[in-house]
Amino acid sequence: MTIKQPARPGAASARDFLLTDGDFSKVRALIYQRAGIALGEQKREMVYSRLSRRLRELGMSDFSSYLALLETQKDSAEWQSFTNALTTNLTAFFREAHHFPLLAEHVKNADAAVTVWCSAASTGEEPYSIAMTLIETLGSRASSASVVATDIDTQVLEKAASGVYTMEQVSKLPIERLKRFFLKGSGARAGQVRIRPEVAALVKFRQLNLLDAQWGLKEPFDAIFCRNVMIYFDKPTQNKILQRFAPLVKPQGLLFAGHSENFSYASQPFRLRGQTVYQLSEAGARQVKGGT
């Protein structure tokens, strides 16, 4: 009688593919180089689950071949798919709701066109929430306001630009906001809603990697939303990005962070103003004025 040996964890008999320690280390190094994302050891299952889908779609038999493709073809379109697969997009309308009244208070008396940068737009809920807040706060002046909405993930940006959501995704919004800012679908679109054109007109979506040498953003913003992004970066990368934010905010401009993010270790160029809200410090303002 033959006794069947139990499969080793990660062996091909237990899974479609084998993710070796070397493969996993290489994935961590590549995504850090490309997007600044620092993946911990505990992310191994997530890496396997998401990248194994790419192997199946490409008809590849192992992770080593897939990673070799990335390393030998630096300009391959697969790099974007690789990055898309390893980014996490968890969002909701008016998530971390205490930030939006603070934004409203900050811009209500603005004497120039209000501009806001949402640096992790995901599927669009956050930038559209910002746009709704500007419309509610500025009234007729909102037509001159703008929200620049960027993300590293091209797939979620396509979803965001469509402005279409399920009723479940907007179920927690007050009925007044639903009526004012959304169109209810019918027929084939039953059970869905679409952002109204006057809201969508304020938001411009574009792909941007915060590790890019050039962001292509020139105008100073009244506020920058960078929420639940920095948690994926190590401290040196976080500090470098904060330094680059400073010249892009107006004097006294605000930086909104996520609930689990704390930049108090970085004394410059922002100072803590409230719960996960930072304001350009005097040192940061001098940095902007000096053009450094």
C-alpha positions as CSV (number, residue, x, y, z in Angstrom):
1,M,0.0,0.0,0.0
2,T,1.3,3.5,-0.9
3,I,1.0,6.1,1.8
4,K,0.3,9.6,0.3
5,Q,2.5,12.2,1.9
6,P,0.8,15.4,3.0
7,A,1.4,18.3,0.7
8,R,4.0,20.9,1.7
9,P,2.6,24.4,2.3
10,G,2.9,26.3,-1.0
11,A,3.6,23.2,-3.0
12,A,2.1,22.9,-6.5
13,S,-0.1,20.0,-5.4
14,A,-1.8,22.4,-2.9
15,R,-1.9,25.4,-5.2
16,D,-1.8,26.2,-8.9
17,F,1.6,27.9,-8.5
18,L,4.6,27.8,-6.1
19,L,5.6,31.1,-4.5
20,T,9.0,30.6,-3.2
21,D,10.7,32.7,-0.5
22,G,12.9,34.2,-3.2
23,D,9.9,35.0,-5.4
24,F,8.1,36.7,-2.5
25,S,11.2,38.7,-1.6
26,K,11.5,39.8,-5.2
27,V,7.9,40.9,-5.4
28,R,8.4,43.0,-2.2
29,A,11.5,44.6,-3.7
30,L,9.9,45.4,-7.1
31,I,6.7,47.0,-5.7
32,Y,8.8,49.1,-3.3
33,Q,11.0,50.3,-6.2
34,R,8.0,51.0,-8.4
35,A,5.4,52.4,-6.0
36,G,7.1,52.8,-2.6
37,I,4.8,50.2,-1.1
38,A,6.5,48.4,1.8
39,L,4.9,44.9,2.0
40,G,5.3,43.1,5.3
41,E,5.8,39.4,5.7
42,Q,2.2,39.0,6.6
43,K,1.2,40.0,3.1
44,R,2.4,36.7,1.5
45,E,-1.1,35.3,1.0
46,M,-2.4,38.5,-0.4
47,V,0.5,38.6,-2.9
48,Y,-0.2,35.0,-4.0
49,S,-3.9,35.5,-4.4
50,R,-3.6,38.7,-6.5
51,L,-0.6,37.9,-8.6
52,S,-1.7,34.3,-9.3
53,R,-4.6,35.8,-11.3
54,R,-2.1,37.6,-13.5
55,L,-0.2,34.3,-14.1
56,R,-3.5,32.6,-15.2
57,E,-4.4,35.5,-17.5
58,L,-1.0,35.5,-19.1
59,G,-0.8,31.7,-19.3
60,M,2.4,31.5,-17.3
61,S,3.3,28.5,-15.2
62,D,5.4,30.0,-12.3
63,F,6.1,33.2,-10.5
64,S,9.8,33.2,-11.4
65,S,9.0,33.5,-15.1
66,Y,6.5,36.3,-14.4
67,L,9.0,38.3,-12.3
68,A,11.7,37.8,-14.9
69,L,9.3,39.3,-17.5
70,L,9.0,42.4,-15.3
71,E,12.7,42.7,-14.7
72,T,13.7,42.3,-18.3
73,Q,11.0,44.5,-19.8
74,K,11.1,47.8,-17.8
75,D,8.6,49.5,-20.0
76,S,6.2,46.6,-20.2
77,A,2.5,47.4,-19.8
78,E,2.5,44.5,-17.3
79,W,4.1,46.8,-14.7
80,Q,0.8,48.7,-14.4
81,S,-1.1,45.4,-14.0
82,F,1.4,44.3,-11.4
83,T,1.0,47.6,-9.5
84,N,-2.8,47.6,-9.8
85,A,-2.9,44.1,-8.4
86,L,-0.9,45.0,-5.3
87,T,-2.7,48.2,-4.3
88,T,-5.6,48.1,-1.9
89,N,-8.6,50.3,-2.6
90,L,-10.9,50.6,0.4
91,T,-13.1,53.7,0.3
92,A,-16.6,55.0,0.8
93,F,-18.5,58.3,0.4
94,F,-17.7,60.7,3.2
95,R,-15.4,58.2,4.9
96,E,-13.8,59.7,8.0
97,A,-16.6,62.2,8.0
98,H,-15.1,64.7,10.4
99,H,-12.8,65.9,7.7
100,F,-15.4,67.4,5.4
101,P,-16.8,70.1,7.8
102,L,-13.2,71.1,8.4
103,L,-12.7,71.5,4.7
104,A,-15.9,73.5,4.4
105,E,-14.9,75.8,7.1
106,H,-11.5,76.3,5.6
107,V,-12.7,77.3,2.1
108,K,-16.0,79.1,2.8
109,N,-14.5,82.6,2.7
110,A,-12.0,81.9,0.0
111,D,-11.5,84.9,-2.2
112,A,-10.0,82.9,-5.1
113,A,-11.0,79.7,-7.0
114,V,-10.8,76.8,-4.6
115,T,-8.6,73.8,-5.6
116,V,-8.2,70.5,-3.8
117,W,-5.9,67.6,-4.6
118,C,-7.2,64.1,-3.8
119,S,-4.0,62.0,-4.1
120,A,-5.6,58.6,-3.7
121,A,-8.8,58.8,-5.6
122,S,-9.5,55.0,-5.8
123,T,-12.9,54.4,-7.3
124,G,-14.0,58.0,-6.9
125,E,-16.0,58.2,-3.7
126,E,-13.5,60.5,-1.9
127,P,-13.0,63.1,-4.7
128,Y,-16.8,63.2,-5.3
129,S,-17.4,63.7,-1.6
130,I,-15.0,66.6,-1.7
131,A,-16.8,68.1,-4.8
132,M,-20.2,67.7,-3.0
133,T,-18.7,69.5,0.0
134,L,-17.5,72.4,-2.2
135,I,-20.9,72.7,-3.8
136,E,-22.7,72.8,-0.5
137,T,-20.3,75.3,0.9
138,L,-19.6,77.6,-2.0
139,G,-22.9,77.7,-3.7
140,S,-22.6,79.4,-7.1
141,R,-18.9,80.0,-6.5
142,A,-18.4,76.2,-6.7
143,S,-18.5,76.4,-10.5
144,S,-14.9,77.8,-10.5
145,A,-13.6,75.2,-8.0
146,S,-11.8,72.1,-9.0
147,V,-10.7,68.7,-7.6
148,V,-7.7,67.0,-9.0
149,A,-8.1,63.3,-8.4
150,T,-5.2,61.0,-8.9
151,D,-4.3,57.4,-8.2
152,I,-1.6,54.9,-9.2
153,D,-4.2,52.3,-10.2
154,T,-5.5,52.8,-13.7
155,Q,-8.4,50.3,-13.2
156,V,-10.0,52.1,-10.3
157,L,-9.6,55.4,-12.1
158,E,-11.7,54.1,-15.0
159,K,-14.4,53.1,-12.5
160,A,-14.2,56.5,-10.8
161,A,-14.5,58.4,-14.1
162,S,-17.7,56.6,-14.9
163,G,-19.3,57.9,-11.8
164,V,-21.7,54.9,-11.5
165,Y,-22.3,53.2,-8.2
166,T,-24.7,50.7,-6.7
167,M,-27.5,51.7,-4.3
168,E,-25.6,49.8,-1.6
169,Q,-22.6,52.0,-2.0
170,V,-24.7,55.2,-1.4
171,S,-27.1,53.6,1.1
172,K,-25.5,55.5,4.1
173,L,-25.8,59.0,2.5
174,P,-28.6,61.3,3.7
175,I,-31.6,61.3,1.3
176,E,-31.0,65.0,0.7
177,R,-27.6,64.3,-0.8
178,L,-28.8,61.4,-2.8
179,K,-31.4,63.5,-4.5
180,R,-29.2,66.5,-5.0
181,F,-26.0,64.8,-6.3
182,F,-27.1,61.5,-7.9
183,L,-29.3,60.3,-10.8
184,K,-31.2,57.1,-10.2
185,G,-30.8,54.5,-12.8
186,S,-33.7,52.7,-14.5
187,G,-34.1,49.8,-16.9
188,A,-30.8,48.1,-17.3
189,R,-29.3,50.6,-14.8
190,A,-31.9,49.8,-12.1
191,G,-30.2,49.5,-8.7
192,Q,-27.5,51.9,-9.7
193,V,-26.9,55.7,-9.5
194,R,-24.7,58.1,-11.4
195,I,-23.0,61.2,-10.2
196,R,-24.8,64.3,-11.5
197,P,-22.9,66.2,-14.3
198,E,-22.5,69.3,-12.1
199,V,-20.6,67.3,-9.5
200,A,-18.5,65.4,-12.1
201,A,-17.6,68.6,-13.8
202,L,-15.6,69.7,-10.8
203,V,-13.4,66.5,-10.7
204,K,-10.6,65.7,-13.1
205,F,-9.1,62.2,-12.9
206,R,-5.5,61.3,-13.9
207,Q,-3.0,58.6,-13.1
208,L,-0.1,59.6,-10.8
209,N,2.5,57.7,-8.9
210,L,3.6,59.5,-5.7
211,L,7.1,58.2,-6.4
212,D,7.3,59.8,-9.8
213,A,10.1,62.3,-10.2
214,Q,7.6,64.8,-11.6
215,W,4.0,65.1,-10.6
216,G,3.0,67.6,-13.2
217,L,1.1,69.7,-10.6
218,K,1.8,73.4,-10.4
219,E,-1.1,75.2,-8.9
220,P,-1.1,75.6,-5.1
221,F,-4.1,73.8,-3.4
222,D,-6.3,74.9,-0.6
223,A,-6.1,71.3,0.7
224,I,-4.5,68.0,-0.1
225,F,-6.2,64.7,0.8
226,C,-3.7,62.0,1.3
227,R,-5.6,59.5,3.4
228,N,-4.7,55.9,4.1
229,V,-1.9,56.0,1.6
230,M,1.2,56.7,3.8
231,I,0.6,53.6,5.8
232,Y,2.0,51.6,2.8
233,F,5.2,53.6,2.8
234,D,8.2,53.5,5.1
235,K,9.2,56.6,7.1
236,P,11.8,57.9,4.7
237,T,9.4,57.7,1.8
238,Q,6.6,59.4,3.9
239,N,8.9,62.2,4.8
240,K,10.1,62.7,1.2
241,I,6.4,63.0,0.0
242,L,5.5,65.4,2.8
243,Q,8.4,67.7,1.8
244,R,7.1,67.6,-1.8
245,F,3.6,68.5,-0.7
246,A,4.6,71.7,1.0
247,P,5.1,73.8,-2.2
248,L,1.8,72.6,-3.5
249,V,-0.4,74.1,-0.7
250,K,-1.4,77.7,-0.2
251,P,-0.4,79.5,3.0
252,Q,-2.3,77.9,5.9
253,G,-3.3,75.1,3.5
254,L,-4.5,71.8,5.0
255,L,-3.3,68.2,4.6
256,F,-5.8,65.5,5.5
257,A,-4.4,62.1,6.6
258,G,-6.0,58.8,7.4
259,H,-7.2,57.7,10.8
260,S,-4.3,55.4,11.3
261,E,-1.6,57.8,10.0
262,N,0.5,60.0,12.2
263,F,3.0,62.5,10.8
264,S,4.0,64.1,14.2
265,Y,7.5,62.7,13.8
266,A,7.9,65.1,10.8
267,S,8.3,68.5,12.4
268,Q,8.5,70.1,9.0
269,P,6.8,71.2,6.9
270,F,3.4,70.6,8.5
271,R,2.1,70.9,12.0
272,L,-0.8,69.0,13.6
273,R,-4.0,71.1,13.7
274,G,-6.6,68.6,14.7
275,Q,-7.5,64.9,14.4
276,T,-5.5,63.7,11.4
277,V,-5.5,67.2,10.0
278,Y,-2.2,69.1,9.4
279,Q,-1.5,72.7,8.4
280,L,1.4,74.2,6.6
281,S,3.9,75.3,9.3
282,E,5.9,78.5,9.3
283,A,8.9,76.5,8.3
284,G,6.9,74.9,5.5
285,A,5.8,78.4,4.3
286,R,9.4,79.6,4.3
287,Q,10.3,76.5,2.3
288,V,7.6,77.4,-0.3
289,K,8.7,81.1,-0.4
290,G,12.3,80.2,-0.8
291,G,11.5,77.8,-3.6
292,T,13.3,74.9,-2.0
